[in-house]
Amino acid sequence: MSTPSHPTGSTRQWPTDTLTALRLGQRLVTELPASRPGRRAFVDITPLITAADTEARSQGWKRADHARTFTLQHWDYAADRLDGFDYDSGAILIKTATVIGEPDLTTTLEAWHLHPEQFLYPWQTDDPK
């Protein structure tokens, strides 16, 4: 599978499938080392859903957007609560950022010491959200 270079010319490259997923509005997640034993930490990238996305979905398709806005959140959870209804009880938001466009997304990931290839679809992780 080819990995397209990022629009900014960054050395970080997105796998084609996950870059396409982000452009289509799909949330992605990666697990990180937690703050201490008994905890688990995740960073998620959530694309902002716009009125144009909602209109497209009402017509039965997904709209790709290369200039989408993204919210990144780094959460630290109690490991024993991940499978329960109250997974967010005791959760700690470590940091958050909102970025506009793919170049800023890659820049923020670099600042957070994360790599695009670390991110997976939520169902491929233990992320509780």
C-alpha positions in Angstrom: 0.0 0.0 0.0 1.4 3.4 -0.8 1.6 6.1 1.8 0.9 9.6 0.4 3.2 12.3 1.7 1.6 14.9 3.8 0.6 18.2 2.1 3.1 20.1 4.1 6.0 18.0 2.9 6.5 16.7 6.5 8.5 13.5 7.0 5.4 12.0 8.7 3.2 10.1 6.3 -0.4 8.9 6.7 -1.3 5.4 5.6 -3.8 5.8 2.7 -6.7 4.1 4.6 -6.5 6.3 7.7 -6.0 9.5 5.9 -9.0 8.7 3.7 -11.0 7.9 6.9 -10.1 11.2 8.5 -11.1 13.1 5.3 -14.5 11.2 5.4 -15.1 12.2 9.0 -14.0 8.9 10.8 -12.6 9.2 14.3 -9.2 7.5 14.9 -7.4 6.4 18.1 -4.1 5.4 19.5 -3.1 4.0 22.9 -0.2 5.5 24.8 1.6 4.6 27.9 -0.5 5.7 30.9 0.5 8.0 33.7 0.8 5.2 36.2 0.0 1.5 36.8 -3.7 0.8 36.8 -4.4 3.4 34.2 -4.7 3.4 30.3 -4.3 6.3 28.0 -5.6 7.1 24.6 -5.4 9.9 22.1 -8.2 10.3 19.6 -8.6 12.5 16.5 -12.2 13.4 16.0 -13.1 15.2 12.7 -15.6 18.0 13.1 -18.9 17.1 11.3 -20.3 20.0 9.4 -23.7 20.8 7.9 -22.4 19.6 4.5 -21.4 16.3 6.1 -24.9 15.9 7.6 -26.5 16.8 4.3 -24.3 14.2 2.5 -25.2 11.5 5.0 -28.9 12.3 4.6 -28.4 11.5 0.9 -26.6 8.2 1.6 -23.0 9.1 1.1 -20.0 10.5 2.9 -18.3 13.7 1.9 -14.5 14.0 1.8 -12.9 17.2 3.1 -9.2 17.9 2.8 -9.5 21.0 4.9 -11.5 19.5 7.8 -11.2 20.7 11.4 -10.1 18.1 13.9 -10.2 17.8 17.7 -7.4 15.9 19.4 -7.9 14.7 23.0 -5.5 12.8 25.3 -7.4 10.9 28.0 -6.1 8.9 30.9 -8.6 6.3 32.3 -8.8 3.9 35.2 -8.1 0.6 33.5 -10.7 -1.3 35.5 -13.5 0.9 34.3 -12.8 0.7 30.5 -15.4 -2.0 29.9 -18.1 -0.5 32.0 -20.8 2.1 31.5 -19.0 4.6 33.7 -15.6 4.4 31.9 -15.2 8.2 32.3 -15.5 8.1 36.1 -12.0 9.1 37.3 -10.9 9.9 33.7 -8.4 12.7 33.3 -8.1 14.9 30.2 -4.4 15.4 29.8 -4.5 17.8 26.8 -6.7 18.8 23.9 -6.2 20.7 20.7 -8.4 21.9 17.8 -6.7 22.2 14.5 -7.8 23.2 11.0 -6.6 21.2 8.1 -4.3 18.3 7.6 -1.0 20.3 7.8 -1.9 21.6 11.3 -3.0 18.1 12.3 0.4 16.7 11.4 2.2 19.5 13.1 0.2 19.0 16.3 0.9 15.2 16.2 4.6 16.0 15.8 4.5 18.3 18.8 2.8 15.6 20.8 5.4 13.1 19.7 2.9 10.9 17.8 3.1 9.4 14.4 0.2 9.1 11.9 0.8 5.4 11.5 0.0 4.8 15.2 -3.6 5.7 14.7 -6.3 2.9 14.2 -10.0 2.7 13.9 -11.7 2.8 17.3 -12.9 -0.8 17.0 -9.3 -1.9 16.7 -8.5 -0.5 20.1 -9.7 -0.7 23.7 -10.7 3.0 23.6 -13.9 3.2 25.7 -15.6 6.0 23.7 
